[in-house]
Amino acid sequence: MLFDLHIHSRFSVDALTKPESIIKVCKENNWGVSLTDHNNMGAYVGNNSIKKIAKKEKVFLVPGEEIKVLSCDYKDKCVGEVIAYFLNTPIYPSSFENILDEVKKQDALLSCPHPFDWPRKNFKEFKKLWKNFDCVEIYNARAYYSGLNKDSEDFFKKISQYKKISALGVSDAHTPEEIGNGLTEINARNEEEFRKEIKNGRTNVLANKKARLWDHAQTQLARKRLINER
């Protein structure tokens, strides 16, 4: 089964996509999905939550969140981002140590998004702390330069010799049109199988296409509320 495991909705300040639009696109393409909004899981609660929509439409949904990592010395300084899958409750921006503790408490899976994408919030300590991660993005469709994904892939090949870690391809979609730009093939039809395959490093990455300049521009327009969600 194919999954897009890094997507943002209107609950992220820089995204436009309605949760119901995400499920619609994934249902049409028979894709599994993880909605990983920035520092919140607002889309997962309420009468019209994405969990309820996904269940109704029979779309495989992995509850997730992209979390800002803060410096231990300067609490307001962001030193990167990580993604957690199968969360029950959101994890708020904190030090990596605190985030890791909470991930373990919730029996979640930890991923490193765009680890070498220096123009964005890449977690630079990943090179030292990679053993704490279950998976890592080696293709992110929003990487500005192809070499940034190549650096991720090269590092993955190096560390996967020493630890079973899964490679992910993701869209990092902030608009509906971007969903599926990057996908991960995982032989899983339920949560148990998904966890097993990730833990054993059994994934295949599909790099479909890169985000367009217009997609990046819409992110900035979304921040200023100058464009409608859809």
C-alpha positions in Angstrom: 0.0 0.0 0.0 1.2 3.5 -0.7 1.3 6.2 2.0 1.9 9.9 2.1 3.2 10.4 5.6 3.9 14.1 5.8 1.0 16.4 5.0 -0.3 19.7 6.5 -3.8 21.0 6.7 -5.3 24.4 7.5 -4.5 23.7 11.1 -0.9 24.6 10.2 -0.4 28.3 9.9 1.3 27.9 6.5 -1.1 25.4 4.8 -4.4 25.6 2.9 -5.8 22.1 2.7 -9.0 21.2 4.5 -8.8 17.8 6.4 -11.7 16.5 4.3 -9.9 17.4 1.1 -6.9 15.3 2.2 -9.1 12.3 2.8 -10.9 12.8 -0.5 -7.6 12.8 -2.5 -6.3 9.8 -0.6 -9.5 7.8 -1.1 -9.5 8.5 -4.8 -6.0 7.2 -5.1 -6.2 4.4 -2.5 -3.4 5.9 -0.4 -2.8 5.8 3.3 -2.0 9.1 5.0 -0.6 10.8 8.0 -1.7 14.4 8.8 1.3 16.0 10.5 0.4 19.5 11.3 2.9 21.9 13.0 2.9 21.6 16.8 -0.8 20.7 17.1 -3.3 17.9 16.5 -6.4 20.2 16.2 -7.6 18.3 13.1 -7.9 15.1 15.2 -10.5 16.4 17.6 -14.1 17.5 17.3 -17.3 16.3 15.6 -15.8 16.6 12.1 -12.3 15.3 13.0 -10.1 13.8 10.3 -10.2 10.5 12.3 -14.0 10.3 11.8 -13.8 11.3 8.2 -11.1 8.7 7.5 -13.0 6.0 9.2 -16.1 6.7 7.3 -14.3 6.8 4.0 -12.1 3.7 4.9 -8.8 5.6 4.5 -5.8 4.3 6.5 -4.9 7.2 8.7 -1.8 7.4 10.9 -2.2 10.1 13.6 0.9 12.3 13.5 2.4 15.7 14.3 5.4 17.7 13.2 7.1 19.0 16.3 9.5 21.9 16.8 12.7 21.0 18.6 13.9 23.7 21.0 17.5 24.4 22.2 18.2 23.2 25.7 20.2 26.5 26.3 17.8 28.9 24.6 14.2 27.6 25.0 12.8 29.9 22.3 15.4 28.9 19.7 14.2 26.3 17.2 16.9 23.7 16.3 14.9 21.6 13.9 11.7 19.5 13.6 10.8 15.9 14.1 7.7 13.9 13.3 5.9 11.4 15.6 3.4 8.8 14.3 0.6 7.1 16.3 0.3 9.8 18.8 -2.7 9.9 21.2 -2.1 13.4 22.4 0.0 16.3 20.9 3.5 16.9 21.9 4.4 20.6 22.3 7.7 22.2 21.3 10.4 21.2 23.7 14.0 19.9 23.8 14.7 16.7 21.9 15.1 14.8 25.1 11.6 15.8 26.3 10.1 15.0 23.0 11.8 11.6 22.9 10.5 10.8 26.4 6.9 11.6 25.3 7.3 9.6 22.1 8.3 6.6 24.1 5.5 7.1 26.7 2.9 7.1 23.8 4.6 4.2 22.1 4.8 6.3 19.0 7.3 6.1 16.0 9.8 8.9 15.5 10.8 10.2 12.1 13.3 12.9 10.9 11.8 15.1 8.2 14.0 16.7 5.6 17.2 16.1 7.7 19.6 17.9 5.4 17.3 20.6 4.1 19.2 23.6 5.6 16.9 26.3 4.0 14.2 24.9 6.3 14.0 23.6 9.9 16.2 20.6 9.5 17.2 18.8 12.7 21.0 19.2 12.6 21.6 16.9 15.5 20.2 14.0 13.5 23.7 13.0 12.5 24.5 12.3 16.2 21.1 11.1 17.4 19.9 9.0 14.5 19.8 5.8 16.6 16.7 7.2 18.3 14.7 7.3 15.1 12.6 4.7 13.5 12.5 6.3 10.0 13.9 9.2 8.0 12.7 11.1 4.9 15.0 10.5 2.0 12.7 12.2 -0.5 10.7 15.3 0.5 9.0 16.9 -2.5 9.3 20.3 -1.0 13.1 20.3 -0.9 14.4 23.3 -2.8 17.4 21.5 -4.3 17.6 17.8 -5.4 21.0 17.6 -3.7 19.3 18.0 -0.3 17.4 14.8 -0.8 20.5 13.1 -2.2 22.3 13.9 1.0 19.5 12.3 3.0 19.6 9.2 0.9 23.3 8.9 1.1 23.2 9.2 4.9 20.4 6.7 5.2 22.4 4.1 3.2 25.3 4.6 5.6 23.3 4.2 8.9 21.0 1.5 7.6 24.0 -0.8 7.7 24.0 -0.6 11.5 20.3 -0.3 12.5 17.0 -1.2 10.9 15.6 2.2 10.0 13.0 2.9 7.3 13.3 5.3 4.4 10.3 7.5 3.6 9.2 9.5 0.6 6.7 12.3 1.4 5.0 15.2 -0.3 5.1 17.6 2.7 2.0 18.9 1.0 0.6 22.3 2.1 -1.9 22.4 -0.7 -4.3 19.7 -2.1 -2.4 19.6 -5.4 0.8 18.5 -3.8 -0.6 15.4 -2.1 1.2 12.3 -3.4 4.2 14.1 -4.8 6.2 11.8 -2.6 5.0 8.3 -1.4 6.2 5.4 0.6 5.2 1.8 -0.2 4.6 -0.3 2.9 3.2 -3.8 3.0 0.6 -3.0 5.6 -3.2 -3.0 5.9 -3.4 -2.2 9.7 -1.5 -0.5 12.4 0.2 -3.6 13.6 1.6 -4.4 10.2 2.6 -0.8 9.6 4.6 -0.7 12.9 6.3 -4.1 12.1 7.4 -3.0 8.6 8.7 0.3 9.8 10.6 -1.3 12.7 12.2 -3.8 10.2 13.1 -1.1 7.7 10.9 -2.6 4.9 9.8 0.4 2.8 10.1 1.6 -0.7 10.3 5.2 -1.7 8.5 6.7 -4.7 9.7 10.2 -5.7 6.8 11.3 -8.0 7.5 15.0 -8.5 8.8 18.2 -6.9 6.6 20.9 -5.5 6.2 23.9 -7.8 7.3 27.4 -7.1 3.6 28.3 -6.9 3.2 25.8 -4.2 5.9 27.4 -2.1 4.4 30.8 -2.8 1.0 29.7 -1.5 2.6 28.8 1.8 3.6 32.4 2.3 0.2 33.6 1.2 -1.4 31.2 3.7 0.7 32.7 6.5 -0.8 36.1 5.7 -4.3 34.8 5.2 -4.3 36.1 1.7 -5.6 32.9 0.0 -8.6 30.7 0.7 -8.4 27.2 2.1 -9.7 24.4 -0.1 
